[in-house]
Amino acid sequence: MQTNKVIMITLDGCRYDTAIQQLGFLNHFVEKGLASRYKVLSETPSNSRPLYEVLLTGVPTYENGIYTNYTVKRSKEQSIFSLMKENKRTTAAAAYHWVSELYNRAPYSIFEDRIQHDETKNIQHGIFYSEDTYPDSHLFADAHHLIDTYQPEFMYIHSMNIDDIGHKFNGNSQEYHQAVCRVDTILGVYLPLWIEMGYQIIVTSDHGMDDFGIHGGTLPEHREVPLFIISDKCKPQISSEVVEQLQMAPLVCHLLGIGKGEKMQELKGGLFFEDEATE
C-alpha cells in the first residue's frame, strides 16, 4: 500500500564502497528485490553543513550561500521542511544541531533548542544534539520516540558516529568499518518497525571519508556516497547510473506527494520509477 510518508536518514561521512561492504541489512533488502541502491556524487565542497543544505533544499552551494561548516545562519532557500509546512503536513528531525540552525533558529542554544515542539517552525518536532560522539543508538531511539509519538509525515534522521570515527582513525580503518557495521545493526532494529508503520525509507550520506581521515575535496572517497530507497513507488534495482546529489530533494518531494521547490532540479524520474523515462 503506497503512502506519502518518508523517513530520510543521513549517515554522515559514510562513503559508497564501505556502505556496499558493511551495510549488510540494507543490502539484503536490495538482493531480495525490496529496495533500490544507487551511487550518488555529492556536491562540493564535500563538507557537512553545505551538504545538509544541498540534501534538504536541492540548491547548490554557490547559490544557497552555505559555503563552509562555519557558516552559521538560517537557510534562505525553500527546504523540504518548509514545503511540507506550506502543505500543512507534519515534520520532525532527530539530528545534529546544525540542522536546527539551518531551518529553525541560529545560533543553536543547548538550553532552548535541544528539544523543540512548535507547530509554527519548519521542523515542528525536534531532538537535536551538539556533540559528535552522541551515540547513534541514542539518536535512533530519539527518532523512534518522535515517530511513535507525533507520526510526522517527513522525518529527518542524521547520525554522526561514522564521520567522527573516520576523522579519528581514517576512512580505511578497522574502526571506521566497525562504525558503519554498528549503524547497520541499528537500522536492522528500527527500519522494519517504520516500514510496518507505512513509511518509505531513504538512506544516504552527505559525503565520504578518505584514507587520511578527511573530506571536503573532490576525491571519489570524498564524493561517492550511497543511496538506498525502500518504497513501493520505486522500481527495485541496483542502478549503474550515478545520481547527482541535487536530485535528492526533488526525489523526496516526489515520494511525499508535494510539489518541488522552485530552484530544485526537475526529477529524473526514469532513474527511480517505472514508466517515467523522461524528466
C-alpha positions as CSV (number, residue, x, y, z in Angstrom):
1,M,0.0,0.0,0.0
2,Q,1.5,3.3,-1.1
3,T,1.8,6.2,1.4
4,N,3.2,9.7,1.2
5,K,5.2,9.4,4.5
6,V,9.0,9.5,4.3
7,I,11.9,8.9,6.7
8,M,15.2,10.3,5.3
9,I,18.3,9.1,7.0
10,T,21.8,10.7,6.5
11,L,24.7,8.6,7.7
12,D,27.3,11.4,8.0
13,G,30.6,10.5,6.4
14,C,29.6,7.1,5.0
15,R,31.4,6.5,1.7
16,Y,30.0,4.4,-1.0
17,D,32.4,1.4,-1.1
18,T,32.2,0.9,2.7
19,A,28.4,1.1,2.5
20,I,28.4,-1.7,0.0
21,Q,30.8,-3.8,2.1
22,Q,29.3,-3.2,5.6
23,L,25.6,-2.3,5.4
24,G,24.5,-5.9,5.3
25,F,20.9,-5.3,6.4
26,L,20.2,-2.7,3.7
27,N,22.0,-4.7,1.0
28,H,19.9,-7.8,2.0
29,F,16.8,-5.8,1.1
30,V,18.5,-4.9,-2.2
31,E,19.4,-8.5,-3.0
32,K,15.8,-9.6,-2.3
33,G,14.2,-7.0,-4.6
34,L,12.8,-5.0,-1.7
35,A,15.0,-1.9,-2.1
36,S,17.0,0.0,-4.7
37,R,20.7,1.0,-4.5
38,Y,22.4,3.9,-6.2
39,K,25.8,5.6,-6.2
40,V,25.4,9.4,-5.6
41,L,28.0,12.0,-6.5
42,S,28.0,14.7,-3.8
43,E,28.3,18.3,-4.4
44,T,31.4,20.3,-3.5
45,P,32.7,21.4,-1.1
46,S,32.2,17.9,0.3
47,N,31.6,19.1,3.9
48,S,28.8,18.6,6.2
49,R,26.8,21.8,6.7
50,P,27.0,22.8,3.0
51,L,25.7,19.3,2.0
52,Y,22.9,19.3,4.6
53,E,21.7,22.3,2.8
54,V,22.1,20.6,-0.6
55,L,20.3,17.5,0.6
56,L,17.3,19.4,2.1
57,T,16.9,22.2,-0.5
58,G,18.3,20.9,-3.7
59,V,20.1,24.2,-4.3
60,P,23.9,24.2,-5.0
61,T,26.3,25.8,-2.6
62,Y,27.3,28.8,-4.8
63,E,23.6,29.8,-4.8
64,N,22.5,28.8,-1.3
65,G,25.4,30.6,0.4
66,I,26.2,27.9,3.0
67,Y,29.8,27.7,2.0
68,T,31.5,26.1,5.0
69,N,30.9,24.3,8.3
70,Y,31.4,27.7,9.9
71,T,28.5,29.4,8.0
72,V,26.1,29.8,10.9
73,K,22.9,31.2,9.6
74,R,19.4,30.2,8.6
75,S,18.8,28.9,5.2
76,K,17.2,31.3,2.8
77,E,16.0,28.6,0.4
78,Q,12.8,26.5,0.2
79,S,13.5,23.3,2.0
80,I,11.7,20.0,2.3
81,F,10.7,21.1,5.8
82,S,9.3,24.5,4.6
83,L,7.5,22.9,1.7
84,M,5.8,20.4,4.0
85,K,4.8,23.2,6.4
86,E,3.3,25.1,3.4
87,N,1.3,21.9,2.6
88,K,0.1,21.8,6.3
89,R,1.9,18.5,6.9
90,T,3.9,17.4,9.9
91,T,7.7,17.4,10.1
92,A,10.3,16.2,12.6
93,A,14.0,15.7,13.0
94,A,16.5,13.9,15.2
95,A,19.7,15.4,14.0
96,Y,22.9,17.4,14.6
97,H,22.3,20.9,15.8
98,W,23.4,22.4,12.5
99,V,20.1,21.2,11.0
100,S,18.3,23.2,13.7
101,E,20.4,26.2,12.8
102,L,19.6,25.9,9.1
103,Y,15.9,25.5,9.3
104,N,14.6,26.7,12.7
105,R,16.9,29.1,14.5
106,A,20.6,30.2,14.5
107,P,22.7,30.1,16.6
108,Y,21.8,27.0,18.4
109,S,21.2,27.2,22.2
110,I,21.5,23.9,24.1
111,F,19.3,25.5,26.8
112,E,16.4,26.3,24.4
113,D,16.9,24.3,21.2
114,R,17.8,20.7,22.2
115,I,14.2,19.6,22.3
116,Q,11.7,21.5,20.2
117,H,7.9,21.3,19.7
118,D,6.5,24.2,17.8
119,E,3.9,23.9,15.0
120,T,5.0,27.3,13.6
121,K,8.5,26.2,12.8
122,N,9.8,24.4,9.7
123,I,10.9,21.5,11.9
124,Q,7.9,21.2,14.2
125,H,9.2,18.4,16.4
126,G,12.9,18.0,17.0
127,I,15.6,16.5,19.2
128,F,19.0,17.9,18.4
129,Y,22.5,17.0,19.7
130,S,25.7,19.0,19.6
131,E,28.5,16.5,20.3
132,D,29.9,14.4,17.5
133,T,30.2,11.5,20.0
134,Y,26.5,11.4,20.7
135,P,25.7,7.7,20.3
136,D,23.9,6.6,17.2
137,S,22.0,4.2,19.4
138,H,20.6,7.1,21.4
139,L,19.9,9.1,18.2
140,F,17.8,6.4,16.6
141,A,15.9,6.0,19.9
142,D,15.2,9.7,19.9
143,A,13.9,9.4,16.3
144,H,11.7,6.5,17.2
145,H,10.2,8.5,20.0
146,L,9.3,11.3,17.7
147,I,7.9,8.9,15.1
148,D,5.9,6.9,17.5
149,T,4.6,10.0,19.4
150,Y,3.9,12.6,16.7
151,Q,3.6,10.5,13.5
152,P,5.5,13.0,11.3
153,E,4.9,12.7,7.6
154,F,8.5,13.8,6.9
155,M,11.1,12.6,9.4
156,Y,14.8,13.5,9.0
157,I,17.4,11.5,10.9
158,H,21.1,12.4,10.9
159,S,23.8,10.3,12.6
160,M,27.3,11.4,13.3
161,N,29.3,8.5,14.6
162,I,30.7,7.2,11.3
163,D,32.1,10.7,10.5
164,D,33.5,11.1,14.0
165,I,35.3,7.7,13.8
166,G,36.5,8.4,10.3
167,H,38.2,11.6,11.3
168,K,39.9,9.9,14.3
169,F,41.0,6.7,12.5
170,N,40.6,7.4,8.7
171,G,38.2,6.0,6.2
172,N,40.0,2.8,5.6
173,S,40.5,1.7,9.2
174,Q,39.0,-1.2,11.2
175,E,37.3,1.3,13.4
176,Y,35.6,3.1,10.5
177,H,34.3,-0.2,9.1
178,Q,33.1,-1.1,12.6
179,A,31.2,2.2,12.9
180,V,29.3,1.5,9.6
181,C,28.6,-2.0,10.7
182,R,27.1,-0.8,14.0
183,V,24.8,1.6,12.3
184,D,23.6,-1.2,10.0
185,T,22.6,-3.2,13.1
186,I,20.7,-0.2,14.5
187,L,18.9,0.1,11.1
188,G,18.0,-3.5,11.4
189,V,16.2,-2.8,14.7
190,Y,14.2,0.2,13.6
191,L,13.6,0.1,9.8
192,P,11.2,-3.0,10.0
193,L,9.1,-1.1,12.6
194,W,9.0,2.0,10.5
195,I,8.2,0.2,7.3
196,E,5.3,-1.6,9.2
197,M,4.1,1.9,10.2
198,G,3.8,2.8,6.5
199,Y,7.0,4.9,5.9
200,Q,9.1,5.0,2.8
201,I,12.7,5.0,3.7
202,I,15.7,6.8,2.1
203,V,19.2,6.2,3.4
204,T,22.1,8.2,2.1
205,S,25.1,10.2,3.2
206,D,26.3,13.8,2.8
207,H,30.0,13.0,2.0
208,G,32.5,10.2,2.3
209,M,35.9,9.9,4.1
210,D,39.4,9.4,2.6
211,D,42.3,7.3,3.9
212,F,43.8,10.3,5.7
213,G,40.6,10.9,7.7
214,I,39.4,14.0,5.9
215,H,36.9,15.1,3.3
216,G,35.9,18.3,1.7
217,G,37.6,18.0,-1.7
218,T,37.0,16.2,-5.0
219,L,38.4,12.7,-4.5
220,P,36.0,9.8,-5.1
221,E,36.4,8.8,-1.5
222,H,35.0,12.3,-0.6
223,R,32.2,12.5,-3.1
224,E,30.8,9.0,-3.8
225,V,28.1,8.1,-1.3
226,P,25.3,5.5,-1.2
227,L,21.6,5.9,-1.7
228,F,19.1,3.1,-0.6
229,I,15.4,3.5,-1.3
230,I,12.7,1.3,0.3
231,S,9.4,2.3,-1.3
232,D,6.8,0.5,-3.3
233,K,6.8,3.6,-5.6
234,C,10.3,2.8,-6.8
235,K,11.5,0.0,-9.1
236,P,13.8,-2.3,-7.2
237,Q,17.2,-2.2,-8.9
238,I,21.0,-1.7,-8.5
239,S,21.5,1.2,-10.7
240,S,24.6,1.6,-12.9
241,E,23.9,5.3,-13.4
242,V,25.5,7.8,-11.0
243,V,22.9,10.2,-9.4
244,E,23.5,13.8,-8.8
245,Q,23.1,14.8,-5.1
246,L,20.9,17.7,-6.3
247,Q,18.3,15.0,-7.2
248,M,17.8,14.1,-3.5
249,A,15.4,16.9,-2.6
250,P,13.1,16.6,-5.6
251,L,13.1,12.9,-5.1
252,V,11.9,13.2,-1.5
253,C,9.3,15.8,-2.5
254,H,8.0,13.3,-5.1
255,L,7.8,10.5,-2.6
256,L,6.0,12.9,-0.2
257,G,3.5,13.8,-2.9
258,I,4.3,17.5,-2.8
259,G,5.5,20.0,-5.4
260,K,9.2,20.5,-5.5
261,G,10.9,23.8,-4.6
262,E,11.2,26.4,-7.4
263,K,15.0,26.1,-7.5
264,M,15.1,22.3,-7.3
265,Q,16.1,20.3,-10.4
266,E,13.5,18.5,-12.4
267,L,13.4,15.0,-11.1
268,K,14.9,12.4,-13.5
269,G,12.0,10.0,-12.8
270,G,13.3,7.4,-15.2
271,L,16.2,6.7,-12.7
272,F,13.8,5.8,-9.9
273,F,10.4,4.9,-11.2
274,E,8.7,2.6,-13.6
275,D,7.1,4.3,-16.7
276,E,8.9,7.6,-16.1
277,A,11.6,7.6,-18.8
278,T,11.7,11.4,-19.2
279,E,12.3,14.3,-16.8
